[in-house]
Amino acid sequence: MAILNPVIVIPARMQATRLPGKPLADICGEPMIVHVWRRAMQAGIGPVVVACSEAEVFDAVHSHGGNAVMTDPDHPSGSDRVWEAVEKIDPERAFNAVVNVQGDLPTLDPAVIRAVFAPLAARDVDIATLVTEIVVEDERANPNVVKAVVSLAPGQTVGRALYFSRATVPANPGPHYHHIGLYAYKRRSLARFVALPQGVLERREKLEQLRALENGMRIDAALVDTVPLGVDTPADLERARALLKA
């Protein structure tokens, strides 16, 4: 198989329901999107571009030395925004892998970005993602915590993802895994994914990744220690400010 040459793309949009203007939220004197961009750069696996739909986000990234590209504001998902950005910045197809890092993870450990990219090296893997073992009992039954059913034997750190659900699966005693929504794609796999229609189970569970599984694509998941702090509410924002200030 050809050596993977990845690009990291960070989709960002201002119209967040619970925290409008989220990409430009100030954290220790800099916009949140700049903190995410910087951590993606520190991962050291490839160039980083922010895929944005508003000029103010584009300007903020460029003013801090980053690279950004304007994309259609009406994309239905971050995956579609990422795909448009990749096609715009790389029409020659020099990059054969794409890492999608959410734009609301300002405290993200760069090692986590490297972890999500690693499983993509396997020949048959289309998409790679991350999981962590659930240790808080209430999370097992919480529908807002997406569970990944992953074939992971004791001691393994990468396994094949068989299903994702808001329900508590699989049954019977044993570990449950919290899915972390970072993804790495073979470029050809991302092209196929965004062209697929919504799946039956995707609509039922409201989980985009099920579209890939419903169409026979292979997703492998790497096991990491913690869930990165996603900033979705004002309280999350204050927590991120405290963490980064410390």
Secondary structure, DSSP 8 states (H G I E B T S, - for coil): -----EEEEEEE-S--SSSTTGGG-EETTEEHHHHHHHHHHHH-SS-EEEEESSHHHHHHHHHTT--EEE--TT-SSHHHHHHHHHHHH-TT----EEEE--TT-TT--HHHHHHHHGGGGSTT-SEEEEEEE--SGGGGG-TTS-EEEEE--TT-SEEEEEEEESS--S-SSS--EEEEEEEEEEHHHHHHHHHS---HHHHHHT-THHHHHHTT--EEEEE-S-------SHHHHHHHHHHHH-
